[in-house]
């Protein structure tokens, strides 16, 4: 059951796998000012590397990764995976 009051994404990327993940997502890039991103892995695992502040997280089904506005980052597949990024104009609820 979803929370009717939880923020909804205004846009989502296509679903990418390890072969179709664009090079632009594998290199350092950032969300826009005022935009939060939620990296959701549907199958497998993905390394989410935060450039500033430095850190990393392993994202897998049920454990999304949060991107703050204007936060530089990149992703690296860990084997076979399927993932998508949802974009929000307010802080999202992670679930």
MIRO-356717 format. One record per residue: residue in one letter; x, y, z of N, C-alpha, C, O in turn. Coordinates in steps of 0.1 Angstrom, whole numbers, always signed. Example, Ala and Ser with C-alpha at 12.3 -4.5 7.8 and 13.67 -1.06 7.14 Angstrom:
% MIRO-356717
type: A nX: +132 nY: -57 nZ: +78 caX: +123 caY: -45 caZ: +78 cX: +132 cY: -33 cZ: +78 oX: +142 oY: -33 oZ: +85 $
type: S nX: +128 nY: -22 nZ: +71 caX: +137 caY: -11 caZ: +71 cX: +129 cY: +0 cZ: +79 oX: +134 oY: +11 oZ: +80 $
***
This chain:
% MIRO-356717
type: X nX: +8 nY: -12 nZ: +0 caX: +0 caY: +0 caZ: +0 cX: +9 cY: +12 cZ: +0 oX: +18 oY: +13 oZ: +8 $
type: X nX: +6 nY: +22 nZ: -9 caX: +14 caY: +34 caZ: -9 cX: +8 cY: +45 cZ: -1 oX: -4 oY: +45 oZ: +0 $
type: X nX: +16 nY: +54 nZ: +4 caX: +11 caY: +66 caZ: +11 cX: +7 cY: +76 cZ: +1 oX: +15 oY: +81 oZ: -7 $
type: X nX: -6 nY: +80 nZ: +2 caX: -12 caY: +90 caZ: -8 cX: -5 cY: +103 cZ: -6 oX: -5 oY: +111 oZ: -16 $
type: X nX: +2 nY: +106 nZ: +5 caX: +8 caY: +119 caZ: +7 cX: +23 cY: +119 cZ: +4 oX: +29 oY: +129 oZ: +5 $
type: X nX: +28 nY: +107 nZ: +1 caX: +43 caY: +106 caZ: -2 cX: +45 cY: +113 cZ: -15 oX: +37 oY: +112 oZ: -25 $
type: X nX: +56 nY: +120 nZ: -16 caX: +60 caY: +127 caZ: -29 cX: +61 cY: +117 cZ: -40 oX: +65 oY: +106 oZ: -38 $
type: X nX: +56 nY: +121 nZ: -52 caX: +57 caY: +112 caZ: -64 cX: +67 cY: +117 cZ: -73 oX: +69 oY: +129 oZ: -74 $
type: X nX: +74 nY: +108 nZ: -80 caX: +84 caY: +113 caZ: -90 cX: +78 cY: +121 cZ: -101 oX: +67 oY: +117 oZ: -106 $
type: X nX: +84 nY: +131 nZ: -106 caX: +79 caY: +139 caZ: -118 cX: +84 cY: +133 cZ: -131 oX: +79 oY: +136 oZ: -141 $
type: X nX: +95 nY: +125 nZ: -129 caX: +101 caY: +119 caZ: -141 cX: +109 cY: +107 cZ: -137 oX: +115 oY: +106 oZ: -126 $
type: X nX: +110 nY: +97 nZ: -146 caX: +118 caY: +85 caZ: -143 cX: +126 cY: +82 cZ: -156 oX: +122 oY: +84 oZ: -167 $
type: X nX: +138 nY: +76 nZ: -154 caX: +146 caY: +72 caZ: -165 cX: +140 cY: +59 cZ: -171 oX: +132 oY: +53 oZ: -164 $
type: X nX: +144 nY: +55 nZ: -183 caX: +141 caY: +41 caZ: -187 cX: +148 cY: +31 cZ: -177 oX: +156 oY: +35 oZ: -169 $
type: X nX: +144 nY: +19 nZ: -178 caX: +151 caY: +8 caZ: -171 cX: +163 cY: +4 cZ: -178 oX: +163 oY: +1 oZ: -190 $
type: X nX: +175 nY: +5 nZ: -172 caX: +188 caY: +2 caZ: -178 cX: +193 cY: -11 cZ: -172 oX: +190 oY: -15 oZ: -160 $
type: X nX: +200 nY: -19 nZ: -180 caX: +208 caY: -30 caZ: -175 cX: +223 cY: -28 cZ: -176 oX: +227 oY: -17 oZ: -181 $
type: X nX: +231 nY: -37 nZ: -173 caX: +246 caY: -35 caZ: -173 cX: +250 cY: -31 cZ: -187 oX: +260 oY: -24 oZ: -188 $
type: X nX: +244 nY: -36 nZ: -197 caX: +248 caY: -34 caZ: -211 cX: +242 cY: -20 cZ: -216 oX: +249 oY: -14 oZ: -224 $
type: X nX: +231 nY: -16 nZ: -212 caX: +224 caY: -4 caZ: -217 cX: +226 cY: +8 cZ: -208 oX: +222 oY: +19 oZ: -212 $
type: X nX: +233 nY: +7 nZ: -197 caX: +235 caY: +18 caZ: -188 cX: +244 cY: +28 cZ: -195 oX: +255 oY: +25 oZ: -199 $
type: X nX: +239 nY: +40 nZ: -197 caX: +246 caY: +50 caZ: -205 cX: +259 cY: +54 cZ: -198 oX: +261 oY: +54 oZ: -186 $
type: X nX: +269 nY: +57 nZ: -207 caX: +282 caY: +62 caZ: -202 cX: +281 cY: +74 cZ: -193 oX: +289 oY: +76 oZ: -184 $
type: X nX: +271 nY: +83 nZ: -196 caX: +269 caY: +95 caZ: -188 cX: +266 cY: +92 cZ: -174 oX: +270 oY: +100 oZ: -165 $
type: X nX: +260 nY: +81 nZ: -171 caX: +257 caY: +77 caZ: -157 cX: +269 cY: +71 cZ: -150 oX: +270 oY: +70 oZ: -138 $
type: X nX: +278 nY: +65 nZ: -159 caX: +290 caY: +59 caZ: -153 cX: +301 cY: +69 cZ: -150 oX: +311 oY: +65 oZ: -144 $
type: X nX: +300 nY: +81 nZ: -155 caX: +309 caY: +92 caZ: -152 cX: +303 cY: +102 cZ: -142 oX: +291 oY: +102 oZ: -140 $
type: X nX: +312 nY: +110 nZ: -137 caX: +307 caY: +119 caZ: -127 cX: +296 cY: +129 cZ: -133 oX: +299 oY: +134 oZ: -144 $
type: X nX: +285 nY: +130 nZ: -127 caX: +274 caY: +139 caZ: -131 cX: +267 cY: +143 cZ: -118 oX: +270 oY: +138 oZ: -107 $
type: X nX: +257 nY: +151 nZ: -119 caX: +249 caY: +156 caZ: -108 cX: +235 cY: +158 cZ: -111 oX: +231 oY: +161 oZ: -123 $
type: X nX: +227 nY: +158 nZ: -101 caX: +213 caY: +162 caZ: -102 cX: +212 cY: +177 cZ: -103 oX: +222 oY: +184 oZ: -99 $
type: X nX: +201 nY: +182 nZ: -108 caX: +200 caY: +197 caZ: -108 cX: +197 cY: +203 cZ: -95 oX: +193 oY: +195 oZ: -85 $
type: X nX: +198 nY: +216 nZ: -93 caX: +194 caY: +222 caZ: -81 cX: +179 cY: +220 cZ: -79 oX: +172 oY: +221 oZ: -89 $
type: X nX: +175 nY: +217 nZ: -67 caX: +161 caY: +215 caZ: -64 cX: +156 cY: +202 cZ: -68 oX: +144 oY: +199 oZ: -68 $
type: X nX: +164 nY: +192 nZ: -72 caX: +160 caY: +179 caZ: -77 cX: +167 cY: +168 cZ: -69 oX: +179 oY: +168 oZ: -68 $
type: X nX: +159 nY: +159 nZ: -63 caX: +164 caY: +148 caZ: -56 cX: +162 cY: +136 cZ: -66 oX: +153 oY: +135 oZ: -74 $
type: X nX: +171 nY: +126 nZ: -65 caX: +171 caY: +114 caZ: -73 cX: +170 cY: +102 cZ: -64 oX: +177 oY: +102 oZ: -53 $
type: X nX: +163 nY: +92 nZ: -68 caX: +163 caY: +79 caZ: -60 cX: +167 cY: +68 cZ: -70 oX: +160 oY: +66 oZ: -80 $
type: X nX: +178 nY: +62 nZ: -68 caX: +183 caY: +51 caZ: -76 cX: +177 cY: +38 cZ: -71 oX: +179 oY: +35 oZ: -59 $
type: X nX: +169 nY: +32 nZ: -80 caX: +162 caY: +19 caZ: -76 cX: +168 cY: +8 cZ: -84 oX: +167 oY: +9 oZ: -97 $
type: X nX: +173 nY: -2 nZ: -78 caX: +177 caY: -14 caZ: -85 cX: +166 cY: -25 cZ: -84 oX: +161 oY: -28 oZ: -74 $
type: X nX: +162 nY: -29 nZ: -96 caX: +151 caY: -39 caZ: -97 cX: +156 cY: -53 cZ: -96 oX: +150 oY: -62 oZ: -91 $
type: X nX: +169 nY: -56 nZ: -101 caX: +175 caY: -69 caZ: -100 cX: +190 cY: -66 cZ: -99 oX: +195 oY: -57 oZ: -106 $
type: X nX: +197 nY: -74 nZ: -91 caX: +211 caY: -74 caZ: -90 cX: +216 cY: -63 cZ: -80 oX: +209 oY: -59 oZ: -71 $
type: X nX: +228 nY: -58 nZ: -83 caX: +234 caY: -47 caZ: -74 cX: +241 cY: -37 cZ: -82 oX: +245 oY: -40 oZ: -93 $
type: X nX: +243 nY: -25 nZ: -76 caX: +249 caY: -14 caZ: -83 cX: +256 cY: -6 cZ: -72 oX: +252 oY: -4 oZ: -61 $
type: X nX: +268 nY: -1 nZ: -76 caX: +276 caY: +7 caZ: -67 cX: +273 cY: +22 cZ: -70 oX: +275 oY: +26 oZ: -81 $
type: X nX: +268 nY: +29 nZ: -60 caX: +266 caY: +43 caZ: -61 cX: +277 cY: +51 cZ: -54 oX: +279 oY: +49 oZ: -42 $
type: X nX: +285 nY: +58 nZ: -62 caX: +296 caY: +65 caZ: -56 cX: +293 cY: +80 cZ: -56 oX: +290 oY: +87 oZ: -66 $
type: X nX: +294 nY: +85 nZ: -43 caX: +292 caY: +100 caZ: -41 cX: +306 cY: +106 cZ: -42 oX: +315 oY: +102 oZ: -35 $
type: X nX: +307 nY: +116 nZ: -50 caX: +320 caY: +124 caZ: -52 cX: +321 cY: +134 cZ: -40 oX: +332 oY: +136 oZ: -35 $
type: X nX: +310 nY: +141 nZ: -37 caX: +310 caY: +151 caZ: -27 cX: +297 cY: +152 cZ: -20 oX: +287 oY: +154 oZ: -26 $
type: X nX: +297 nY: +149 nZ: -7 caX: +308 caY: +145 caZ: +1 cX: +312 cY: +130 cZ: -3 oX: +303 oY: +123 oZ: -7 $
type: X nX: +324 nY: +126 nZ: -1 caX: +329 caY: +113 caZ: -6 cX: +321 cY: +102 cZ: +2 oX: +319 oY: +103 oZ: +14 $
type: X nX: +318 nY: +91 nZ: -6 caX: +312 caY: +80 caZ: +0 cX: +307 cY: +71 cZ: -10 oX: +307 oY: +74 oZ: -22 $
type: X nX: +301 nY: +59 nZ: -6 caX: +295 caY: +50 caZ: -16 cX: +285 cY: +41 cZ: -9 oX: +286 oY: +40 oZ: +3 $
type: X nX: +276 nY: +36 nZ: -17 caX: +266 caY: +27 caZ: -12 cX: +264 cY: +16 cZ: -22 oX: +265 oY: +18 oZ: -34 $
type: X nX: +261 nY: +4 nZ: -18 caX: +256 caY: -7 caZ: -27 cX: +241 cY: -6 cZ: -27 oX: +235 oY: -8 oZ: -17 $
type: X nX: +236 nY: -4 nZ: -39 caX: +221 caY: -3 caZ: -40 cX: +216 cY: -17 cZ: -46 oX: +222 oY: -22 oZ: -55 $
type: X nX: +206 nY: -22 nZ: -40 caX: +200 caY: -34 caZ: -44 cX: +185 cY: -34 cZ: -42 oX: +180 oY: -24 oZ: -36 $
type: X nX: +177 nY: -43 nZ: -47 caX: +163 caY: -43 caZ: -45 cX: +159 cY: -41 cZ: -30 oX: +164 oY: -48 oZ: -22 $
type: X nX: +150 nY: -31 nZ: -28 caX: +146 caY: -29 caZ: -14 cX: +155 cY: -19 cZ: -7 oX: +152 oY: -15 oZ: +4 $
type: X nX: +167 nY: -15 nZ: -13 caX: +176 caY: -6 caZ: -7 cX: +180 cY: +5 cZ: -17 oX: +191 oY: +4 oZ: -22 $
type: X nX: +171 nY: +14 nZ: -19 caX: +174 caY: +25 caZ: -29 cX: +185 cY: +34 cZ: -24 oX: +188 oY: +35 oZ: -12 $
type: X nX: +191 nY: +41 nZ: -34 caX: +201 caY: +51 caZ: -31 cX: +196 cY: +65 cZ: -33 oX: +189 oY: +68 oZ: -43 $
type: X nX: +198 nY: +74 nZ: -24 caX: +193 caY: +88 caZ: -24 cX: +204 cY: +97 cZ: -30 oX: +215 oY: +97 oZ: -26 $
type: X nX: +200 nY: +106 nZ: -39 caX: +208 caY: +116 caZ: -45 cX: +202 cY: +130 cZ: -41 oX: +191 oY: +132 oZ: -43 $
type: X nX: +211 nY: +138 nZ: -34 caX: +206 caY: +151 caZ: -30 cX: +208 cY: +161 cZ: -42 oX: +215 oY: +158 oZ: -51 $
type: X nX: +200 nY: +172 nZ: -42 caX: +202 caY: +182 caZ: -52 cX: +216 cY: +186 cZ: -54 oX: +224 oY: +189 oZ: -45 $
type: X nX: +220 nY: +187 nZ: -67 caX: +234 caY: +192 caZ: -71 cX: +245 cY: +183 cZ: -65 oX: +256 oY: +188 oZ: -64 $
type: X nX: +242 nY: +170 nZ: -62 caX: +252 caY: +162 caZ: -56 cX: +260 cY: +154 cZ: -67 oX: +254 oY: +146 oZ: -74 $
type: X nX: +273 nY: +156 nZ: -68 caX: +281 caY: +149 caZ: -79 cX: +282 cY: +134 cZ: -75 oX: +284 oY: +130 oZ: -63 $
type: X nX: +280 nY: +125 nZ: -85 caX: +280 caY: +111 caZ: -82 cX: +282 cY: +103 cZ: -95 oX: +281 oY: +109 oZ: -106 $
type: X nX: +284 nY: +90 nZ: -94 caX: +283 caY: +81 caZ: -106 cX: +280 cY: +67 cZ: -101 oX: +280 oY: +65 oZ: -89 $
type: X nX: +276 nY: +59 nZ: -111 caX: +272 caY: +45 caZ: -107 cX: +281 cY: +35 cZ: -115 oX: +286 oY: +38 oZ: -125 $
type: X nX: +282 nY: +23 nZ: -109 caX: +290 caY: +12 caZ: -115 cX: +282 cY: -1 cZ: -112 oX: +279 oY: -4 oZ: -101 $
type: X nX: +278 nY: -8 nZ: -123 caX: +271 caY: -21 caZ: -121 cX: +280 cY: -31 cZ: -114 oX: +292 oY: -31 oZ: -116 $
type: X nX: +274 nY: -39 nZ: -106 caX: +281 caY: -50 caZ: -100 cX: +275 cY: -63 cZ: -106 oX: +265 oY: -68 oZ: -101 $
type: X nX: +280 nY: -67 nZ: -117 caX: +275 caY: -78 caZ: -124 cX: +262 cY: -75 cZ: -132 oX: +260 oY: -63 oZ: -135 $
type: X nX: +254 nY: -85 nZ: -134 caX: +241 caY: -82 caZ: -141 cX: +232 cY: -75 cZ: -132 oX: +231 oY: -78 oZ: -120 $
type: X nX: +225 nY: -65 nZ: -137 caX: +215 caY: -57 caZ: -129 cX: +206 cY: -50 cZ: -138 oX: +208 oY: -49 oZ: -150 $
type: X nX: +195 nY: -45 nZ: -132 caX: +185 caY: -37 caZ: -138 cX: +182 cY: -26 cZ: -129 oX: +179 oY: -28 oZ: -117 $
type: X nX: +182 nY: -13 nZ: -134 caX: +180 caY: -1 caZ: -125 cX: +173 cY: +10 cZ: -132 oX: +171 oY: +10 oZ: -144 $
type: X nX: +168 nY: +19 nZ: -124 caX: +160 caY: +31 caZ: -128 cX: +163 cY: +42 cZ: -118 oX: +165 oY: +39 oZ: -107 $
type: X nX: +162 nY: +54 nZ: -123 caX: +163 caY: +66 caZ: -114 cX: +150 cY: +74 cZ: -115 oX: +145 oY: +77 oZ: -126 $
type: X nX: +144 nY: +77 nZ: -103 caX: +132 caY: +85 caZ: -102 cX: +137 cY: +99 cZ: -97 oX: +146 oY: +100 oZ: -89 $
type: X nX: +130 nY: +109 nZ: -103 caX: +134 caY: +123 caZ: -99 cX: +122 cY: +130 cZ: -92 oX: +111 oY: +129 oZ: -96 $
type: X nX: +125 nY: +138 nZ: -82 caX: +115 caY: +144 caZ: -74 cX: +119 cY: +159 cZ: -72 oX: +130 oY: +163 oZ: -72 $
type: X nX: +108 nY: +167 nZ: -70 caX: +111 caY: +182 caZ: -68 cX: +109 cY: +185 cZ: -53 oX: +109 oY: +197 oZ: -49 $
type: X nX: +109 nY: +175 nZ: -45 caX: +109 caY: +176 caZ: -30 cX: +115 cY: +164 cZ: -24 oX: +116 oY: +154 oZ: -31 $
type: X nX: +119 nY: +164 nZ: -11 caX: +126 caY: +152 caZ: -6 cX: +117 cY: +140 cZ: -7 oX: +105 oY: +140 oZ: -2 $
type: X nX: +121 nY: +129 nZ: -13 caX: +113 caY: +117 caZ: -15 cX: +113 cY: +108 cZ: -2 oX: +122 oY: +109 oZ: +6 $
type: X nX: +103 nY: +100 nZ: -1 caX: +103 caY: +89 caZ: +9 cX: +109 cY: +77 cZ: +3 oX: +106 oY: +73 oZ: -8 $
type: X nX: +119 nY: +72 nZ: +10 caX: +126 caY: +60 caZ: +5 cX: +119 cY: +48 cZ: +9 oX: +117 oY: +45 oZ: +21 $
type: X nX: +115 nY: +40 nZ: -1 caX: +108 caY: +27 caZ: +2 cX: +109 cY: +18 cZ: -9 oX: +105 oY: +6 oZ: -9 $
***
